[in-house]
Each structure stands twice: as C-alpha cells, then as structure tokens.
Amino acid sequence: MHDRHTRRFGLGTATCLVMGNIIGGGIFLLPASVAPFGTVSLVAFGVLTVGALALALVFGRLAQRHPDTGGPYVYAREAFGDFAGFLSAWSYWTMTWVSNAALAVAAVGYVHVLFPGHESRGMDLAVALAALWLPALSNLAGTRYVGAVQLVSTVLKFVPLLFIAIVGLFFFDPHKLGAFNASGGSALGGMSAAAAILLYSYVGVESAAMSAGEVRDPERNVGRATVLGTIGAALVYLLGTVSVFGTVAHDKLVDSKAPFSDAVNAMFGGHWGGTVIAAAAVISIVGALNGWTLMSAQSPYAAAKDGLFPAAFLKKRRGVPTFGVLSAAVLATALTLINYLTGSGGVFEILVLITTFSATVPYLLAAGAQVYFLLTGQRDKVRPGRFARDLVLALVAFGFTFWLVAGAGYQAIYQGVLFLFAGILVYAWMAARRKGRRDSDAGTVPGAESGTGDESGTGAGGVAGAGAAALGEAAVDAAGVPAVAGGAPAVVAEVVPGEPVAASVPSSS
C-alpha cells in the first residue's frame, strides 16, 4: 500500500540534495578566507572544480553499476570486500554526525545577527539544538517532507547567492582585486595554500549516490543530479567569490567577518546587507542539516543490510532509516552539549578535525573501486574510447581525493587514522556475530566446512563440499568473488538449505 509520507526523489529534488549538502555555511566566509592569497585562489578554485566534477561523473557511473542506497559503501564493498566497505561506512557515518554538530554551532552566530541582544550560553545551546532537531523531525516525517524541505531551502539560499554573484559583476572594480599572488611566496605555493582551505568546499558531491535507493530511475538520475548539483554549487562558489573580490577592497576583505554582507553594502549602500545574508545563511545551514541528517542514516542502513552495522540501523519508516536519524541526532546533541556546557572546546575541535580526514576515506575507496571495476571488466565488451574516458575520470577523481587527504594536514590525518582504526573493534564484533548467525542458519556440523559432514551430498555439508569441488582451483579475489586464473569471473554456487543448488555468474560490466 502506498504511503503518502513516502515519495521517491525526482531529478530536481536529487539535484537540490546534492547542491544543498555542498553549500552549507562555509560559503559565507569563503572569500575572506582565501583573500590573503590574492586572486591566485580563484585559479585554485577552478582546479578543484575540475576534480570535483570528475568525482561527480565517477559517482554517476558507479550508480549505473550499483543503483543502491549506501553509495560509496556499496562500491567499496563490491570491489574490495566487507572490511573496505565497513571502513567506508564507519568513516562516512562519523563524519556526518560530527559535521552536523559543527553546522548547528555555526548557525548560532548568524541567528545573533538576526536577533541581537539575546546572547547567553543557554540561549546559544537552545538555538543549536533546534537547528539539529528540526531537520531530524523533517526526516522522521518521511522522504516526502525531506525532499520538500530540501527543495525549498536550496532555492531560498541559491537565489540570493546567485543574485549577488551576478549583480556583483555589474559593480565589479578590478582595482579592488589586489595582487594576483598576495602571499609573498611563489604563485604555486600561494595556490596550494588557498587550495588547502578550499579543498572541502565540494564535500557532499556523493549525496545522490548515497540515497540512490530513494531516487526514481537511479541508473539515470543519480549521475545527472550529481553533475548538475555540483555545477550549480560551482557556479555560486566561483561567481560569488569573483563578485566579492571585485566589490570589496582587498585590504578590507582580508579582515572581513561577513564578506557577502560587505559586498551587498558596497553595491547598494546602507547596512542592511548583514541581515539579508544572515537570513540566507540560517536557511542554508538548516537545509544542509536536513540533507546531512538523511546522509547520516543511509550509510549505516546499507551496512546493516549486509550485517556490518548493528541490526537496529535497519529500522525504516516512511522511506527513512529512523534509528540512523535518531542516533546521529543524539550523538550530535551530545557533542553540542559538550561544547556549550563543559567548555571543552578542545574536544569539539578535535572531532571536527577528525572529520576533515574521514570525509575523504569513502571518496578514495569509491574512486579506487571504479578503477578496479574498469580493469577487471570484460574489456572486449567496452568501446576503447569509453573505457579510456572512464579510466581517466576515475584516475583524476582518485588524484583529487588524494589531494584532499594531503590537504587535511598531519594532525587531522593522525587523529583521523586513530579514529578509523578504532572502528576495527566494531567490525570484529559484527563480523563474528554474522559468522555465528550464518553457521547457525546453515546448521553447520563438525567437518562441514571441508565437505565431510555429509558424504551423501544431501545435507548442508555435502552441498558445501559439492560446491567447493565444482569450483575446483578457483581463487577468491579482493572483492570476495571467486575467479579463475586470468581474472575471468567463475560460476558461483548459491547454496540455500533445502533448495537445489543454483549457479550464477557475477556481473563484470
């Protein structure tokens, strides 16, 4: 029976999901953050945009191959096995709820601009918690409402930002740009330094792929939504930064706390720009939290389906994994409480730093998975031109993601790797439980694994032994798929207790 609260995302909503998750709260400070390096930062932004588009195209191609909820997790597991899939899901999950807490804290500052004179720790905490739980409630209401909120919030933040970006070009004054390389060092050094700040501007490019199971016609729409959303975000980023650079004097922009507000005031006079931009920022952050709350539930849901996350994450209502939404909201709330009530800003900063690294792990594995799929596919069935194009895109995406890892910095990588390795205990626990369930379901008896439990071949042990004999000297590759020498897919015996043995050939497309 059709649930009126559940609605699959069309192309427009999926595009808004990508664009809304990419454009959060950081864009409103971005021009001032890179201004000290000069206009060479615009070149860095252009290079990053090319890398982000390559990653977007790779996600589109992967979604055609595996149009399932979980995106990067699904690709990593299919290519490299359960452990790689778990690391992708674990990294992405921790990144989402920590990032949500950071976004909620960022929203507080913009609310103060809209409603000055009410600053207190208790009020700040209440605003931050409201920013977390309102999007969570939207998610719990069902995918229909998630899509509606995402669509409206993206339009409301995209229109004013694009307006400033385009109108600003008519007020553009090249004398306000400052030096091409204002860092004092080499131009390459200045570009690299600016890129280190800009690197994470496109995190969220995977949003449509992560929710592929909720998208209509995912084989077609996920790739289109990913590319269109990335292009839309790039348009706002690049044009907006250029307009601010050309309307706010460089020496003032370097010290600006609200560059877009300063640009509005410079274009139209007065001091009302701050209010308009603050309102746009609040809408932008709430919209991003709406999308990222959904992302925080999708990855563990996909992993739980394969027994790699606790079964509680499988609970789904109205098209949304409810336990995943609630657990992420509770964890983000705990982190926000730590930030405001204990004054342990150091803990908050460390966790945010960890996410700087953990965001890159799923990207790196996904890009690597695409390279693996291409190199192990049936080359004779792929046109050389298309194969070469896809391989180049995958390598560019991998290089872009590797650049993200390097740009995270030593401290972020060090702490991020420690946090990533802590997940090994969770994987060991889940893998042991899953093996126990499999053995129980199969009715394993001593000697069954070697095929000696039932010499007649009619029991579970006999079937397993027959299956092993049929495979002969087949080897098992990194993805857990038996393969004969030379890399050709082998016939896999699907063993179901009480059912005849069925053979299937893994897809190599």
Residue, then its C-alpha position, 0 to 999 in steps of 0.5 A: m500500500h502506498d504511503r503518502h509520507t513516502r515519495r521517491f526523489g525526482l531529478g530536481t529534488a536529487t539535484c537540490l540534495v546534492m547542491g544543498n549538502i555542498i553549500g552549507g555555511g562555509i560559503f559565507l566566509l569563503p572569500a575572506s578566507v582565501a583573500p590573503f592569497g590574492t586572486v591566485s585562489l580563484v585559479a585554485f578554485g577552478v582546479l578543484t572544480v575540475g576534480a570535483l566534477a570528475l568525482a561527480l561523473v565517477f559517482g554517476r557511473l558507479a550508480q549505473r553499476h550499483p543503483d543502491t542506497g549506501g553509495p560509496y559503501v556499496y562500491a567499496r564493498e563490491a570491489f574490495g570486500d566487507f572490511a573496505g566497505f565497513l571502513s567506508a561506512w564507519s568513516y562516512w557515518t562519523m563524519t556526518w554526525v560530527s559535521n552536523a554538530a559543527l553546522a548547528v554551532a555555526a548557525v548560532g552566530y548568524v541567528h545573533v545577527l538576526f536577533p541581537g541582544h539575546e546572547s547567553r550560553g543557554m540561549d546559544l545551546a537552545v538555538a543549536l539544538a533546534a537547528l539539529w532537531l528540526p531537520a531530524l523531525s523533517n526526516l522522521a516525517g518521511t522522504r516526502y517532507v525531506g525532499a520538500v524541505q530540501l527543495v525549498s531551502t536550496v532555492l531560498k539560499f541559491v537565489p540570493l547567492l546567485f543574485i549577488a554573484i551576478v549583480g556583483l559583476f555589474f559593480f565589479d572594480p578590478h582595482k579592488l582585486g589586489a595582487f594576483n599572488a598576495s602571499g609573498g611566496s611563489a604563485l604555486g605555493g600561494m595556490s596550494a595554500a588557498a587550495a588547502i582551505l578550499l579543498y572541502s568546499y565540494v564535500g557532499v558531491e556523493s549525496a545522490a549516490m548515497s540515497a540512490g535507493e530513494v531516487r526514481d530511475p537511479e541508473r539515470n538520475v543519480g549521475r545527472a543530479t550529481v553533475l548538475g548539483t555540483i555545477g550549480a554549487a560551482l557556479v555560486y562558489l566561483l561567481g560569488t567569490v569573483s563578485v566579492f573580490g571585485t566589490v570589496a577592497h582587498d585590504k578590507l576583505v582580508d579582515s572581513k567577518a561577513p564578506f557577502s554582507d560587505a559586498v551587498n553594502a558596497m553595491f547598494g549602500g546602507h547596512w542592511g546587507g548583514t541581515v539579508i545574508a544572515a537570513a540566507a545563511v540560517i536557511s542554508i545551514v538548516g537545509a544542509l542539516n536536513g540533507w546531512t541528517l538523511m546522509s547520516a542514516q543511509s550509510p549505516y542502513a546499507a551496512a546493516k543490510d549486509g550485517l556490518f552495522p548493528a541490526a537496529f540501523l535497519k529500522k525504516r519508516r516512511g522511506v527513512p532509516t529512523f534509528g540512523v536519524l535518531s542516533a546521529a541526532v543524539l550523538a550530535t546533541a551530545l557533542t553540542l552539549i559538550n561544547y556549550l556546557t563543559g567548555s571543552g572546546g578542545v574536544f569539539e575541535i578535535l572531532v571536527l578535525i577528525t572529520t576533515f580526514s574521514a570525509t575523504v576515506p569513502y571518496l578514495l575507496a569509491a574512486g579506487a573501486q571504479v578503477y578496479f571495476l574498469l580493469t577487471g571488466q570484460r574489456d572486449k565488451v567496452r568501446p576503447g574510447r569509453f573505457a579510456r574516458d572512464l579510466v581517466l575520470a576515475l584516475v583524476a577523481f582518485g588524484f583529487t581525493f588524494w589531494l584532499v587527504a594531503g590537504a587535511g594536514y598531519q594532525a587531522i590525518y593522525q587523529g583521523v587514522l586513530f579514529l578509523f582504526a578504532g572502528i576495527l573493534v566494531y567490525a570484529w564484533m559484527a563480523a563474528r556475530r554474522k559468522g555465528r548467525r550464518d553457521s547457525d542458519a546453515g546448521t553447520v556440523p563438525g567437518a562441514e566446512s571441508g565437505t565431510g559432514d555429509e558424504s551423501g551430498t544431501g545435507a548442508g555439508g555435502v552441498a558445501g563440499a559439492g560446491a567447493a569441488a565444482l569450483g575446483e582451483a578457483a581463487v577468491d579475489a579482493a572483492g570476495v568473488p571467486a575467479v579463475a586464473g586470468g581474472a575471468p569471473a567463475v560460476v558461483a554456487e548459491v547454496v540455500p538449505g533445502e533448495p537445489v543448488a543454483a549457479s550464477v555468474p557475477s556481473s563484470s560490466 
